[in-house]
Amino acid sequence: MKKLSKEALGWRHSRNSEIEDYPQDWQIARVSIENKNNYQVIIPERGSFPAECTGRILYSAEDPSELPKTGDWVLVQVFEGEQKAYIMQRLSREKCISRNAAGSKTQEQLIAANVDIALIVQGLDQNYNLNRIIRTSVMVRDQGIAALVVLNKMDLVPQAQAYLDAVKAALPTTPCLAISVSQNQGIEQVKSAIPEGTTAVLIGSSGVGKSSLMNRLLEEELLSTGSVRDNDAKGRHTTTRREMHQIPNGGLIIDNPGMRELQLWSTESGIERSLEQIPEIAKACKFKDCSHQSEPGCAVLKALEEHQISPEVYTNFLKLRAEEEYHRSRVDQKSYLEKKADDKRLHKHIRAINRNRDKP
């Protein structure tokens, strides 16, 4: 990556006040690669440096999501003799994409930090899944991040327009493109959505062509690519870590390993923003706490009967809301158990202090 100004790296001048009180020899940098405890950071006007966190950052982090992630802004101290940077402070985050970590444990997994736009990539082969597009759009837009749906492999289907129409019907305010990476079609349209100073992230399962799309955008074969299986159109993970790259004459883009499991982390308002039709219609419901399932005077059910909303949109709304409620209950239970453990430690500490105080 060539030497970039902090503005080209996505720095916003509103952040200037955040760094005023730190030592003068600490420099602004942005994390381009996170690989467990090893990092690569980009220092404006200087270029890329290997980096690691100080012990203070490592041991003060109560959760893995608090450690620096790809896309984070950090303050570093460079030791010129070692040509290595030490991350002294992680700065505040804006517009992050998180999910619940795969598995049964309720834990936030931060996918990318300080993102402006998410490219939701699916292949128009057996990978295409409208519900997954809607779910991902919910997660993205809940964080105030713009979304662009990219339907790859349009050369493999006779009527790509039908897929476009289905996405636009479900997500009428979300732009959608049909492209073919292998035929180099639609690449310039994608590139124009990521101007200089903008940070994008690629989201999609393995086999949809994310690495191939990245190579086209970067105008070089930077990332390895793999084929998909014929029987189910699933691919192998050719990307194994999150990396941020610069698009020539454009913005920054973060590649992302294919995610087999995508559970929503925070969707308090994303469902309503992504399924715009239902909240507007629901304002006419007889009851404010209407569940839109069986209540008399439900405007949503009436709209469903009169074909103002499709069964698919209605069903997705109910499924996503049920998932949100279930996830919130898990998070609340986790918070309750953590508070209970904290209270137990506090009372133990108080008893120890009282015992020492009572000693002659």
C-alpha positions as CSV (number, residue, x, y, z in Angstrom):
1,M,0.0,0.0,0.0
2,K,1.4,3.4,-1.0
3,K,1.9,6.2,1.5
4,L,-1.5,7.8,2.3
5,S,-2.7,11.0,4.0
6,K,-4.8,10.5,7.1
7,E,-7.8,11.8,5.2
8,A,-7.3,9.2,2.5
9,L,-7.1,6.6,5.3
10,G,-10.6,7.8,6.5
11,W,-9.6,10.1,9.3
12,R,-12.4,12.5,10.3
13,H,-11.3,15.9,11.7
14,S,-14.0,15.5,14.4
15,R,-11.5,13.0,16.0
16,N,-8.8,15.7,16.5
17,S,-10.0,16.5,20.0
18,E,-9.7,12.9,21.0
19,I,-5.9,12.9,20.6
20,E,-5.0,16.3,22.2
21,D,-4.0,15.0,25.6
22,Y,-1.7,12.2,24.5
23,P,2.1,12.4,24.2
24,Q,3.5,14.2,21.1
25,D,5.6,11.2,20.0
26,W,2.5,9.0,19.7
27,Q,1.4,8.8,16.1
28,I,-2.0,8.2,14.5
29,A,-2.2,4.9,12.7
30,R,-4.9,2.6,11.4
31,V,-5.0,-1.2,11.8
32,S,-4.8,-2.9,8.4
33,I,-4.3,-6.5,9.5
34,E,-5.2,-8.2,12.8
35,N,-3.7,-11.7,13.2
36,K,-4.3,-12.7,16.8
37,N,-1.8,-10.5,18.8
38,N,0.2,-9.4,15.8
39,Y,-0.9,-6.5,13.7
40,Q,0.0,-4.4,10.7
41,V,-0.7,-0.7,11.0
42,I,-0.6,2.2,8.5
43,I,0.9,5.5,9.6
44,P,-0.2,8.4,7.5
45,E,2.5,9.6,5.1
46,R,4.9,6.9,6.4
47,G,3.4,3.6,5.3
48,S,2.9,0.1,6.9
49,F,4.6,-1.1,10.1
50,P,4.4,-4.4,12.0
51,A,2.9,-3.8,15.4
52,E,1.9,-5.3,18.7
53,C,-0.1,-4.2,21.7
54,T,1.5,-3.1,24.9
55,G,0.9,-5.3,27.9
56,R,-1.4,-2.7,29.4
57,I,-3.8,-3.0,26.5
58,L,-3.7,-6.8,26.5
59,Y,-4.3,-7.3,30.2
60,S,-6.9,-4.5,30.6
61,A,-9.2,-5.8,27.9
62,E,-12.1,-7.7,29.6
63,D,-13.4,-9.0,26.2
64,P,-11.6,-9.8,22.9
65,S,-13.8,-7.2,21.2
66,E,-12.0,-4.5,23.2
67,L,-8.6,-5.2,21.5
68,P,-7.7,-3.5,18.3
69,K,-9.4,-4.9,15.2
70,T,-9.0,-4.3,11.5
71,G,-10.2,-0.8,10.7
72,D,-9.5,0.6,14.2
73,W,-7.7,3.9,14.7
74,V,-4.9,3.6,17.2
75,L,-2.0,5.7,18.6
76,V,1.4,4.1,18.2
77,Q,4.9,4.7,19.3
78,V,7.5,3.7,16.7
79,F,10.9,2.4,17.7
80,E,13.0,3.4,14.6
81,G,15.8,0.9,15.3
82,E,13.4,-2.0,15.3
83,Q,11.1,-0.6,12.5
84,K,8.3,-1.7,14.7
85,A,5.3,0.1,16.2
86,Y,3.7,-0.5,19.6
87,I,0.0,0.2,20.0
88,M,-0.3,2.5,23.0
89,Q,-4.1,3.4,22.8
90,R,-7.1,2.3,20.7
91,L,-9.3,5.3,19.8
92,S,-13.1,5.3,19.9
93,R,-15.0,3.3,17.2
94,E,-17.7,4.4,14.9
95,K,-20.0,2.3,12.7
96,C,-18.8,-1.2,13.5
97,I,-20.1,-4.5,12.3
98,S,-20.4,-7.1,15.0
99,R,-22.1,-10.5,15.2
100,N,-22.6,-13.0,17.9
101,A,-19.6,-15.3,17.9
102,A,-20.4,-18.7,16.3
103,G,-21.5,-21.4,18.7
104,S,-23.7,-21.3,21.8
105,K,-21.8,-18.8,23.8
106,T,-23.1,-15.2,23.8
107,Q,-20.1,-13.1,22.9
108,E,-19.6,-10.2,20.6
109,Q,-17.3,-10.7,17.6
110,L,-16.3,-7.5,16.0
111,I,-15.9,-8.0,12.2
112,A,-14.7,-4.6,11.1
113,A,-14.4,-1.1,12.7
114,N,-15.1,2.4,11.4
115,V,-16.9,1.2,8.2
116,D,-18.8,3.4,5.9
117,I,-20.3,0.9,3.5
118,A,-20.8,-2.9,3.4
119,L,-20.8,-4.9,0.2
120,I,-23.2,-7.8,0.8
121,V,-22.0,-10.3,-1.8
122,Q,-23.9,-13.4,-2.9
123,G,-23.5,-15.6,-5.9
124,L,-26.3,-16.2,-8.4
125,D,-25.8,-19.9,-8.2
126,Q,-26.9,-22.2,-5.4
127,N,-25.5,-19.7,-2.9
128,Y,-28.3,-17.1,-3.5
129,N,-30.5,-16.7,-0.4
130,L,-32.8,-13.7,-0.1
131,N,-33.4,-14.2,3.6
132,R,-29.6,-14.1,4.2
133,I,-29.4,-10.8,2.3
134,I,-32.1,-9.3,4.5
135,R,-30.5,-10.6,7.7
136,T,-27.1,-9.1,6.8
137,S,-28.7,-5.8,5.7
138,V,-30.4,-5.7,9.2
139,M,-27.1,-6.1,10.9
140,V,-25.3,-3.6,8.7
141,R,-27.9,-0.8,8.7
142,D,-28.5,-1.1,12.5
143,Q,-25.0,0.4,12.9
144,G,-25.7,3.3,10.5
145,I,-23.6,1.8,7.8
146,A,-24.7,2.0,4.2
147,A,-25.3,-1.3,2.3
148,L,-24.8,-2.3,-1.3
149,V,-26.0,-5.7,-2.3
150,V,-23.7,-7.3,-5.0
151,L,-25.1,-10.3,-6.8
152,N,-22.1,-12.0,-8.5
153,K,-22.1,-14.6,-11.3
154,M,-24.8,-13.0,-13.4
155,D,-23.3,-14.9,-16.3
156,L,-24.5,-18.2,-14.8
157,V,-28.2,-17.4,-14.8
158,P,-30.5,-16.5,-17.8
159,Q,-32.5,-13.8,-16.0
160,A,-30.4,-11.9,-13.4
161,Q,-33.0,-9.1,-13.4
162,A,-35.5,-11.4,-11.6
163,Y,-33.0,-11.7,-8.7
164,L,-32.5,-7.9,-8.7
165,D,-36.2,-7.3,-8.6
166,A,-36.6,-9.7,-5.6
167,V,-34.0,-7.9,-3.6
168,K,-35.4,-4.5,-4.5
169,A,-38.9,-5.6,-3.4
170,A,-37.6,-6.8,0.0
171,L,-35.2,-3.8,0.5
172,P,-36.5,-1.0,-1.6
173,T,-34.0,1.7,-0.3
174,T,-30.9,-0.5,-0.5
175,P,-29.0,-0.3,-3.8
176,C,-28.3,-3.6,-5.6
177,L,-26.0,-4.5,-8.5
178,A,-25.8,-7.7,-10.6
179,I,-22.2,-8.3,-11.7
180,S,-19.9,-10.9,-13.1
181,V,-16.4,-10.9,-11.8
182,S,-15.2,-13.6,-14.2
183,Q,-16.5,-11.5,-17.2
184,N,-15.3,-8.2,-15.6
185,Q,-18.9,-6.8,-15.7
186,G,-20.1,-4.2,-13.2
187,I,-16.7,-3.8,-11.5
188,E,-16.6,0.0,-12.2
189,Q,-20.0,0.4,-10.6
190,V,-18.8,-1.3,-7.4
191,K,-15.6,0.8,-7.4
192,S,-17.5,4.1,-7.8
193,A,-19.4,3.3,-4.5
194,I,-16.0,3.4,-2.6
195,P,-14.5,6.8,-3.2
196,E,-11.2,8.0,-1.5
197,G,-11.6,8.4,2.2
198,T,-14.3,5.7,2.4
199,T,-14.0,2.4,4.1
200,A,-15.9,-0.6,2.7
201,V,-16.1,-4.2,4.0
202,L,-16.9,-7.4,2.0
203,I,-19.5,-9.7,3.6
204,G,-20.6,-13.0,2.3
205,S,-20.1,-16.8,2.6
206,S,-17.2,-18.7,1.1
207,G,-17.6,-19.3,-2.6
208,V,-19.4,-16.1,-3.6
209,G,-16.3,-14.6,-5.2
210,K,-15.3,-12.1,-2.6
211,S,-11.5,-12.6,-3.2
212,S,-12.0,-12.5,-6.9
213,L,-14.0,-9.3,-6.6
214,M,-11.3,-7.8,-4.4
215,N,-8.6,-8.7,-6.9
216,R,-10.6,-6.9,-9.6
217,L,-11.1,-3.8,-7.4
218,L,-7.4,-3.8,-6.5
219,E,-6.4,-4.4,-10.1
220,E,-3.9,-7.1,-9.2
221,E,-4.0,-10.8,-8.1
222,L,-3.3,-10.0,-4.5
223,L,-5.6,-12.7,-2.9
224,S,-5.8,-16.4,-3.7
225,T,-9.1,-17.7,-5.0
226,G,-10.7,-21.1,-5.0
227,S,-13.4,-23.0,-6.9
228,V,-16.8,-24.0,-5.5
229,R,-18.2,-27.5,-5.3
230,D,-20.6,-28.5,-8.1
231,N,-23.1,-30.2,-5.8
232,D,-23.8,-27.3,-3.4
233,A,-21.9,-24.3,-4.7
234,K,-20.0,-24.0,-1.5
235,G,-16.4,-22.8,-1.5
236,R,-13.4,-23.1,0.7
237,H,-12.2,-20.2,2.8
238,T,-9.5,-18.6,0.7
239,T,-9.4,-15.6,3.1
240,T,-8.3,-16.5,6.6
241,R,-7.9,-13.1,8.2
242,R,-9.3,-9.6,7.8
243,E,-7.2,-7.3,5.8
244,M,-7.6,-3.7,4.7
245,H,-6.4,-2.7,1.2
246,Q,-6.4,0.5,-0.8
247,I,-8.3,0.6,-4.1
248,P,-6.3,2.4,-6.8
249,N,-7.6,6.0,-7.0
250,G,-10.3,5.0,-4.5
251,G,-11.1,4.2,-0.9
252,L,-10.2,1.3,1.4
253,I,-11.7,-2.1,1.5
254,I,-11.6,-4.8,4.1
255,D,-11.7,-8.4,3.0
256,N,-13.5,-10.8,5.3
257,P,-13.4,-14.6,5.7
258,G,-16.6,-16.3,4.6
259,M,-19.0,-16.7,7.6
260,R,-20.8,-20.0,7.8
261,E,-22.9,-18.7,10.7
262,L,-24.3,-15.2,11.0
263,Q,-26.2,-14.3,14.2
264,L,-27.4,-10.8,14.8
265,W,-25.6,-9.0,17.6
266,S,-27.5,-5.7,17.9
267,T,-30.7,-5.2,15.9
268,E,-32.8,-2.8,18.0
269,S,-33.9,-0.6,15.1
270,G,-32.3,-2.4,12.1
271,I,-35.3,-4.6,11.5
272,E,-37.5,-1.6,11.1
273,R,-35.0,0.3,8.9
274,S,-34.5,-2.7,6.6
275,L,-38.1,-3.7,6.2
276,E,-39.4,-0.2,5.8
277,Q,-42.9,-1.1,4.7
278,I,-44.0,-2.7,8.0
279,P,-43.3,0.0,10.5
280,E,-45.1,2.6,8.4
281,I,-48.1,0.3,8.0
282,A,-48.0,-0.6,11.8
283,K,-48.7,3.0,12.8
284,A,-52.4,2.3,11.8
285,C,-52.7,-0.7,14.1
286,K,-55.4,-0.5,16.7
287,F,-53.1,-1.5,19.6
288,K,-49.6,0.1,20.2
289,D,-48.1,-3.2,21.4
290,C,-49.6,-5.2,18.4
291,S,-47.6,-8.3,17.6
292,H,-48.9,-8.3,14.0
293,Q,-50.0,-11.9,14.3
294,S,-53.6,-12.3,15.4
295,E,-54.8,-9.0,17.0
296,P,-58.0,-7.4,15.8
297,G,-57.5,-4.2,14.0
298,C,-53.9,-5.1,12.9
299,A,-53.0,-2.9,9.9
300,V,-50.1,-5.2,9.0
301,L,-52.3,-8.3,8.7
302,K,-54.8,-6.3,6.6
303,A,-51.9,-5.1,4.3
304,L,-50.8,-8.8,4.0
305,E,-54.3,-9.8,3.0
306,E,-54.5,-7.0,0.4
307,H,-51.1,-7.9,-1.0
308,Q,-49.5,-4.5,0.0
309,I,-46.7,-6.5,1.5
310,S,-45.4,-9.9,0.4
311,P,-45.6,-13.0,2.5
312,E,-41.8,-13.2,2.3
313,V,-41.3,-9.7,3.8
314,Y,-43.9,-10.4,6.5
315,T,-42.3,-13.8,7.4
316,N,-38.8,-12.3,7.5
317,F,-40.0,-9.5,9.8
318,L,-41.5,-12.0,12.3
319,K,-38.4,-14.3,12.1
320,L,-35.9,-11.5,12.6
321,R,-37.9,-10.0,15.5
322,A,-38.1,-13.4,17.2
323,E,-34.3,-13.8,16.8
324,E,-33.8,-10.3,18.2
325,E,-35.9,-11.0,21.3
326,Y,-34.2,-14.4,21.8
327,H,-30.7,-12.8,21.5
328,R,-31.7,-9.9,23.9
329,S,-32.7,-12.5,26.5
330,R,-29.4,-14.2,26.2
331,V,-27.5,-10.9,26.5
332,D,-29.6,-9.9,29.5
333,Q,-28.9,-13.3,31.1
334,K,-25.2,-12.9,30.5
335,S,-25.3,-9.4,32.0
336,Y,-27.2,-10.7,35.0
337,L,-24.6,-13.5,35.7
338,E,-21.7,-11.1,35.2
339,K,-23.2,-8.6,37.7
340,K,-23.9,-11.4,40.1
341,A,-20.2,-12.5,39.9
342,D,-19.0,-8.9,40.3
343,D,-21.3,-8.5,43.4
344,K,-19.9,-11.7,44.9
345,R,-16.3,-10.5,44.4
346,L,-17.1,-7.1,45.9
347,H,-18.7,-8.6,49.0
348,K,-15.8,-10.9,49.4
349,H,-13.4,-8.0,49.2
350,I,-15.5,-6.0,51.8
351,R,-15.5,-8.9,54.2
352,A,-11.7,-9.2,53.8
353,I,-11.3,-5.5,54.6
354,N,-13.5,-5.7,57.6
355,R,-11.6,-8.7,59.0
356,N,-8.3,-6.8,58.6
357,R,-9.8,-3.8,60.3
358,D,-11.0,-5.8,63.3
359,K,-7.5,-7.3,63.9
360,P,-5.7,-5.8,66.9
